[in-house]
Amino acid sequence: MKNKFFIAFLSVFFLFGLTACSNDKAKDTASSSSSSSTSSSSAKSSSSKASSTSKNSLSRAKSTKGNSANFALMIKTAQSQIPALKAQLNGENDTFKDIAIDEGEDSTIIYTYTFSQPQNIDLDNEALKQVLIPEVEPLLNKAKAIAPDVKVLAKYDNPDGSNLATISVTQADIEAAKATTQE
């Protein structure tokens, strides 16, 4: 019973983290689009040419992990939301000592949650994965516009660095879960 409660607890925190990061990225994109649309028509013409060139070179550029520069920018945008995410998830409890969002190889978004206090529990990674799949799906659907093969890796660590659980969620996992629920 304790294990099921802990899985539900982690899932709720993960959901809030994904929601906070994905919504702010969309707001940033919308605000940058609206600010660029207010420029004059002559500036639009020259700026759109420069913007087009810039976008093309940005989409062709690669990050140090081999992902597109756009993917690296998406990760950087999510990282800027970590302080707000920590405040939202920790509240008065200080559940997590650290939360990190990193770029992994092959279009992987890595979420690492480090607990403030050691957790002495064995997690069922497969059960946790089944709970996370529907929570991760909206994020992966949005991120597919930048990286069609995007995946999420969620890591839960003790303060000493020992790993409690590592769950990978891919598009194939989402499709398999959908097929299972339709049967």
N, C-alpha and C positions, 0 to 999 in steps of 0.2 A: 504494500500500500504506500509506503514511504517513497519507494522508487517511482510509482505512478504520479504521486504528488509533485515530486522533484522534476519529472519530465514535463508536466503541465506548467510548472513554475518557469522552467527554462524557456519553454515555447512562448509564453506570454512576453517574457523579456526580449526574446529574439524578434517577435512580431513588432514590438514597439520600436526596436532598433531599426528594423528594415523600413518601417513606415516613416519614421523620422527622417531617415536619410533619403529615401526615394522622393518624398514630397518636397523637401527643400531643394533638391536638384531641379525638379520640374519648375518650381517657383523662380529659381535663378535663371533658368533658360527662358521662361516667359518674360521676366523683367528685362533681360538683356535684349530679347527680341523686340519688346515694346519700346525700349529706349532707342534702338537703332531705327525703328520705323518713324520716329518723330523728326528725323533730320530732313533737310531740304531736298528737293528733287535733284538739283545738280550735284549735291554732295552724295546723294543716293547712288547716282550713276557711277561716280568715281569710287565711292566706298564699296559698292556692290562688286565692282571688278576686283578691288583689293581683297574684299571679304571672300570672294569666290576663290581667288588664288590662295588666300590664307587657309580656307577650309580644305581645299584640295591638298595642300602641303601638310596640313594637320592630319588629314585622314590617311595619308601615305606614310607619315612619320611613325616610328615605332618607339615604344617605351623600352626601358632597360630589361623588362620581362618579356619582350617580344610581342606585346599587345599593341594595339593602335594607340596613338597619342590621345584620341578621343576617349578611349577606355581609361587611360591613365588620368585624364582630366576628370572623368566621372568619379574615380576613386578619390582623387584630391578633393573634389567637392564634398563627397561623403565624409572624408576625414575632417573637414572644417566644421562638421556638425557634431563631432564627438563630445565636446563639452556639454552641449545641450542634451545629447543622448544620455550621458552619464548622470546629469541632474534629473532627467526624466525617469531613468531606470532605478537609480539609487534612492531617490527620495531622502528620507531620514535614516534609512537602513544601512547605507554604505555596503550594499550587497557585492558590488564589483569594485575591485581595486583599480582595474584598468579595463578599458574597452578599446580595441584597435580594429581599424578597417584597412586592409592592405591589398595591394595588387599581387595576384599570383600569376604563375605562368599559364598559358593557354586560356586566357580570358576568365580567370578565376577571381572572384571577390572573396577575400578571406576575412571573416569576422572572428576576432579572438576576444573572449570574455574571461577575464582573470578574477576569480573570487577574492574578496577581502579576507575571508577566513577559510581555513582548509575544510574541504568537503570530504567526508569519509563515506562515500556511497558508490556502488557499482551501477553505472547507467547502462541501460539496454539501448545501444546505439541504433538498432533497427527500429525499435519502438519510437524513439525520439525522432528519427528520420521521417517516419510516417506522420508524425504530428507536425513536423516542420514543412513538409512538402506543400500543403495548401497555403501556408504562411509565406513561403518563398516565391510561389508561383507569380504573384503580381510584380515583384521585383524583377524576376527573370524575364517576364514578358516585356517590361519597359526597357530593360537593358539589352534585349535582343536587337534593338534598333542600332545599337553601337557595336555589339559583338554577338553575332548570331549563335555562337556556341558557348555563351556565357554560362557559368556555373557558380554555385555558392559553396564555400567550405566554412562550416561553423565549428569553432574550437572552444571548448570549455576547459580552463586550466585552474589548478590550485595556485595559491600565492608562491609556492616553491617552484613553479614551472611544470609540475607533473600534470599530465593530461588526464582529464576525466572522460572526455568524449570528443570525437572528431567526426562530424557528419558532413558528407558531401551530397549536394542535391544538384542534379543535372536536368536538362530538358527530358532526357530519356526516363528519368525517375518520375517526373511529373506525368508523362504520357502513360507510363506503366500504372501509376496510381489511378489515373482516369479510367484506364481499361479495366482495372480491378473493380472499381466502384460501379461500372456500367454492367458488369456481369451479374 
